[in-house]
Amino acid sequence: MNIIDLHCDALMKLRDAKGTLSFANGADLNTNKERLRKGNVKVQCFAIFIEPDIPSDLQFQAALEQIDYFYREVLAKNPEMKQMTKWSDFDRLKDGQIGAMLTLEGVEAIGNDITKLHILYQLGVRSVGLTWNHANLAADGALEPRAGGLTVFGKEIVRWNNEHCILTDVSHLCERSFWDVMELAKYPIASHSNSRKLCDHPRNLSDEQARAIFRSGGMIHVVYYPDFIKAEGAPATIDDLIAHIDHFCSLGGKKQIGLGSDFDGISVFVQDLEDASMHPNLIEKLLRYFKEEDVRGFAYQNFLDHRPQDM
């Protein structure tokens, strides 16, 4: 069964390795090509994430460097990898090909200059999260004590996303910023978030937030990070992850749930789900609890049904 995975941090690892890590089969990459193929991943989204210790005047350069690794190491050296720049590209993938789409995890890199967002769009970014866990010039993140909402600039970005049929990712926002996004966004999505009801972590979504996403036509992609699945420090199983899917189903979201692994951005793992090659273990377990049609939805079809349309 094919998989569409909305979030991984392979580009950060490739940049940090400075050319010493192979996307094709590098053992340090949870989402290398070999593992994606073994796990039946049909589309992998690659996040551009700027580590907080990078000085602000170097952040846009760091983003461009990650995109450069995407083009040189992911695409150029692996002709089976096909860049997705149109939403209709998902329908054009041939057997043996794996789609690759750029996303932006926080707009720190653009500072207060939306022209830089235009540049990232031209390079292929098709989903934008306003911030990571802390505050920037657009919004406050889930771990920012101030817990403020969107700034004027943040609202401008959401409107820009709407105009360009780009997803607005709410996964790292604090609650007030989340509700500000939901008032404005045409294409909201949580690329890697779980249920706060089952695991009380500020990175997870309350039932009220989840219902709002489902009402809007957006999607929630469950994340494989154990700290967002069970109480901090507790080991997590595939069954524990499935409990979050089941809970979101109970809120009316059965047709709006997907997968967002966070592979290569996490250092602890769900048992038997340690890298992209192990997705069949998740699918096998899901089929024990849900109809095959529903599992296909979680794996890939729900996203295809709810993606934006090309302009």
Secondary structure, 3 states (H helix, E strand, C coil): CCEEECCECHHHHHHHHCCCCCCCCCCCCCCCHHHHHHCCEEEEEEEECCCCCCCHHHHHHHHHHHHHHHHHHHHHCCCCEEECCCHHHHHCCCCCCEEEEEEEECCHHHCCCHHHHHHHHHCCEEEEECCCCCCCCCCCECCCCCCCCCCHHHHHHHHHHHHCCCEEECCCECHHHHHHHHHHCCCEEECCCCECCCCCCCCCECHHHHHHHHHHCCEEEECCCHHHCCCCCCCCCHHHHHHHHHHHHHCCCHHHEEECCCECCCCCCECCECCHHHHHHHHHHHHHHCCHHHHHHHHHHHHHHHCCCCC
